Amino acid sequence: MSNSALQLIPDAIDRFGTRVHAVGRDQWNDATPCTEWTVRDLVNHLVGEHLWVLHLLAGETMAQAGDR
């Protein structure tokens, strides 16, 4: 991963957090453009996918990171 990509990560995290904190209590079950997913499903997916990102940033391959 390039240094420029690594520099973008903190901003992306901040932007994502801002959007998640803006979701109202009554909006978590709202639909998303993906008709099978709610807002809650989408956020859970994105957070879950980041469980293996640290391993990739540490130099592991996707195969080594597995399905963390």
C-alpha positions as CSV (number, residue, x, y, z in Angstrom):
1,M,0.0,0.0,0.0
2,S,1.4,3.4,-0.9
3,N,2.1,6.1,1.6
4,S,-0.5,8.3,0.0
5,A,-3.1,5.7,0.6
6,L,-2.0,5.3,4.2
7,Q,-2.3,9.0,4.7
8,L,-6.0,8.9,3.6
9,I,-7.0,6.4,6.2
10,P,-7.3,8.7,9.2
11,D,-9.5,11.1,7.2
12,A,-11.7,8.2,6.0
13,I,-12.1,7.0,9.5
14,D,-13.1,10.4,10.7
15,R,-15.6,10.9,7.9
16,F,-17.1,7.4,8.4
17,G,-17.4,8.1,12.2
18,T,-19.2,11.4,11.5
19,R,-21.7,9.7,9.3
20,V,-22.3,6.9,11.7
21,H,-22.9,9.3,14.6
22,A,-25.3,11.2,12.5
23,V,-27.6,8.2,12.1
24,G,-30.7,8.8,14.3
25,R,-32.1,6.1,16.6
26,D,-35.0,5.7,14.3
27,Q,-32.9,5.3,11.2
28,W,-30.9,2.1,11.8
29,N,-33.5,-0.1,10.1
30,D,-34.0,2.3,7.1
31,A,-33.3,0.9,3.6
32,T,-30.1,1.6,1.7
33,P,-29.5,1.7,-2.1
34,C,-28.8,-2.1,-1.7
35,T,-32.4,-3.2,-1.2
36,E,-31.4,-6.2,1.0
37,W,-29.5,-4.2,3.5
38,T,-30.6,-1.8,6.2
39,V,-28.4,1.0,7.5
40,R,-27.4,-1.3,10.4
41,D,-26.5,-4.1,8.0
42,L,-24.3,-1.7,6.0
43,V,-22.5,-0.3,9.0
44,N,-21.9,-3.7,10.5
45,H,-20.5,-4.9,7.2
46,L,-18.1,-2.0,6.9
47,V,-16.9,-2.3,10.5
48,G,-16.5,-6.1,10.2
49,E,-14.4,-5.8,7.0
50,H,-12.0,-3.6,8.9
51,L,-11.1,-6.4,11.3
52,W,-8.6,-7.7,8.9
53,V,-7.3,-4.3,7.5
54,L,-4.6,-4.1,10.2
55,H,-3.2,-7.4,9.0
56,L,-3.0,-6.2,5.4
57,L,-1.3,-3.0,6.5
58,A,1.2,-5.1,8.4
59,G,2.1,-6.8,5.1
60,E,0.0,-10.0,5.3
61,T,-1.7,-11.3,2.1
62,M,-5.5,-11.7,1.9
63,A,-4.9,-15.5,2.3
64,Q,-2.9,-14.9,5.5
65,A,-5.5,-12.4,6.9
66,G,-8.2,-15.0,6.3
67,D,-11.8,-14.2,7.2
68,R,-11.1,-12.3,10.4
